[in-house]
């Protein structure tokens, strides 16, 4: 994928003219390569329920909150299972799949290390449930974040702006001076509705550049100097 990163001003790379206040990061598909694990869990659980999932469903459920994805799959397949039961089954299966660790996305470890070393306020904002986040954090390193926010800890999660508004507030930051890193249209919609600048790193479904949004091929193209260059007022 062709990067749409703008040319970097050396002064911004050093941070002298940056107004960046915080960096907010999605988890699944952004920092860790788990989107495939979620789909595998969904396919396996529905097979046990007697239903084969169409590959086209994957683009619908990727990046969404568990309740939305599970509700969609129940409706699409006609499976006789309650939303609460299916949510439990999916979380259990996903935990089994990631129990031995999950791979970080290319560039994720370097970026998180750079943010930590420079003292940039950073938070993890995910639509996944707390139990899943805590398991995956063992691979990422919980000490790299000021705090983490789970989808089941909010009344409204992505694509609503609530998660990113809350994250910015907890860090004492103005949303317009926060950069969000996301991999799905659902997450991008949430961040943009909150008024944040967005760096999109598409994982499963393509995302187009837009005003206030920069699309890159991987986190290997993103560093602190680039993030600072996005906010200069």
C-alpha positions in Angstrom: 0.0 0.0 0.0 1.3 3.5 -0.8 1.9 5.7 2.2 0.2 9.0 2.4 2.6 10.4 5.1 3.4 14.0 4.5 7.0 15.3 4.3 8.4 15.6 7.9 9.7 19.0 9.1 12.9 18.4 11.1 11.7 20.9 13.7 8.6 18.8 14.3 10.7 15.6 14.5 12.4 17.2 17.5 9.1 18.2 19.0 9.9 21.9 19.3 6.7 23.0 17.4 4.5 20.0 18.2 1.2 20.4 20.1 0.7 16.6 20.4 -0.8 15.9 23.8 -1.5 12.1 23.7 -1.4 9.0 21.5 -4.3 6.6 21.7 -4.0 3.2 20.3 -6.4 0.4 19.3 -5.3 -3.1 20.1 -6.6 -5.9 17.8 -5.1 -5.7 14.3 -3.3 -2.4 15.2 -0.8 -3.4 17.8 -1.2 -7.2 17.8 -2.1 -9.6 15.0 -5.3 -10.9 16.5 -7.9 -10.3 13.9 -7.3 -13.7 12.4 -7.7 -15.3 15.8 -11.1 -13.6 16.2 -12.3 -14.9 12.9 -10.9 -18.4 13.7 -12.8 -18.4 17.0 -16.0 -17.3 15.3 -15.7 -20.0 12.6 -15.0 -22.7 15.1 -17.8 -21.8 17.5 -20.4 -21.5 14.7 -19.2 -24.8 13.2 -19.9 -26.4 16.6 -23.4 -24.8 16.5 -24.0 -26.4 13.1 -23.4 -23.3 10.9 -20.7 -22.4 8.4 -19.7 -18.8 8.3 -19.5 -17.1 4.9 -16.2 -15.3 4.3 -18.1 -12.2 3.4 -19.2 -11.9 7.1 -15.6 -11.2 8.1 -15.6 -7.7 6.6 -18.8 -6.9 8.5 -17.7 -8.0 12.0 -14.0 -6.9 11.9 -13.2 -4.2 14.4 -16.7 -4.0 15.9 -17.7 -4.5 19.5 -18.5 -8.0 20.6 -22.2 -7.5 21.0 -22.6 -6.1 17.5 -20.5 -8.8 15.8 -22.2 -11.6 17.7 -25.7 -10.2 17.1 -25.0 -9.9 13.4 -23.7 -13.5 13.2 -26.7 -14.9 15.0 -29.0 -13.0 12.6 -27.0 -14.0 9.5 -26.9 -17.7 10.4 -30.1 -18.2 12.3 -28.1 -20.0 15.0 -30.2 -20.9 18.1 -28.0 -19.3 20.7 -28.5 -16.3 22.9 -26.3 -13.2 22.6 -25.0 -13.7 26.2 -24.1 -17.4 25.5 -22.4 -16.7 22.2 -20.4 -13.8 23.7 -19.1 -16.2 26.4 -18.3 -18.9 23.8 -16.4 -16.5 21.6 -14.4 -15.0 24.4 -13.5 -18.4 25.8 -12.4 -19.7 22.4 -10.4 -16.6 21.7 -8.6 -16.8 25.0 -7.7 -20.4 24.1 -6.2 -19.3 20.8 -4.1 -16.4 22.2 -3.2 -18.2 25.4 0.3 -18.9 24.2 1.0 -15.3 23.2 0.2 -13.2 20.2 2.5 -11.6 17.6 2.9 -7.8 17.6 2.3 -6.1 14.3 5.4 -4.9 12.4 6.7 -1.7 14.0 4.5 -1.9 17.1 7.2 -2.7 19.6 9.5 0.0 18.3 6.7 2.6 18.3 5.6 1.8 21.8 9.2 1.9 23.1 9.7 5.3 21.5 6.6 6.7 23.0 7.6 5.4 26.4 11.1 6.7 26.2 9.9 10.2 25.4 7.2 10.2 28.0 4.3 10.7 25.6 1.0 10.1 27.4 -0.3 6.9 25.8 -3.5 4.8 26.3 -4.9 1.6 24.8 -8.5 1.9 23.7 -10.1 -1.3 22.6 -13.6 -2.6 21.8 -12.5 -6.0 23.2 -13.6 -7.1 26.7 -11.4 -6.6 29.7 -10.6 -10.3 30.1 -9.3 -10.3 26.6 -7.3 -7.1 26.9 -5.6 -8.4 30.1 -4.6 -11.6 28.4 -3.2 -9.8 25.3 -1.4 -7.2 27.5 0.9 -10.0 28.6 2.3 -9.9 25.1 2.3 -6.2 24.6 3.4 -5.0 28.1 0.9 -3.2 30.3 3.5 -0.8 31.6 3.6 0.9 28.2 0.2 2.6 28.8 -1.1 5.1 31.3 -4.3 3.0 31.3 -6.3 0.7 29.1 -10.0 1.0 28.2 -12.1 -2.0 27.4 -15.3 -2.2 25.3 -17.3 -3.8 28.2 -16.4 -0.9 30.5 -18.5 1.6 28.6 -22.2 1.9 27.8 -21.3 2.9 24.2 -18.1 1.7 22.5 -16.8 2.1 19.0 -18.0 3.4 16.5 -19.4 5.9 19.0 -16.9 8.7 20.1 -17.2 7.9 23.8 -14.1 5.7 24.2 -11.7 8.2 22.7 -13.4 11.2 24.4 -13.0 9.4 27.8 -9.4 8.4 27.1 -8.4 12.0 26.2 -10.1 13.3 29.3 -8.4 10.8 31.5 -5.0 11.9 30.1 -5.9 15.6 30.5 -5.7 16.1 26.7 -7.8 17.9 24.2 -9.2 15.4 21.6 -8.0 17.7 18.7 -4.5 17.3 20.0 -4.6 13.5 20.2 -3.5 11.1 17.5 -5.4 7.9 17.3 -3.9 4.8 15.6 -6.6 2.4 14.3 -6.9 -0.4 11.7 -10.7 -0.6 11.0 -13.4 1.7 9.7 -15.3 1.3 13.0 -12.4 2.5 15.0 -11.6 5.3 12.6 -15.2 6.5 12.8 -15.0 6.5 16.6 -11.8 8.5 16.7 -13.0 11.0 14.1 -16.3 11.5 15.8 -14.3 12.4 19.0 -12.4 15.0 17.0 -9.0 13.3 17.0 -6.5 13.1 14.2 -6.2 9.5 12.9 -3.5 7.3 11.5 -5.2 4.3 9.8 -3.2 1.1 9.4 -5.8 -1.1 7.6 -5.7 -4.8 8.5 -8.6 -6.6 6.8 -10.6 -4.0 5.0 -9.1 -1.0 3.0 -9.5 2.5 4.4 -9.2 5.6 2.3 -7.4 8.8 3.2 -9.6 11.7 4.2 -9.4 15.1 5.9 -7.8 14.6 9.3 -6.8 11.0 8.4 -3.6 9.6 7.2 -3.4 6.0 5.8 -0.1 4.0 6.1 0.9 0.5 5.1 2.2 -0.5 8.5 3.4 0.9 11.8 6.9 0.6 10.4 6.1 3.9 8.7 5.1 5.6 11.9 7.4 7.2 14.5 7.1 10.0 17.1 8.3 12.6 14.7 5.6 11.8 12.3 2.9 11.7 15.0 4.0 15.1 16.2 3.9 16.5 12.6 0.2 15.8 12.4 -0.7 18.4 15.1 1.0 21.8 14.9 -1.5 24.2 16.4 
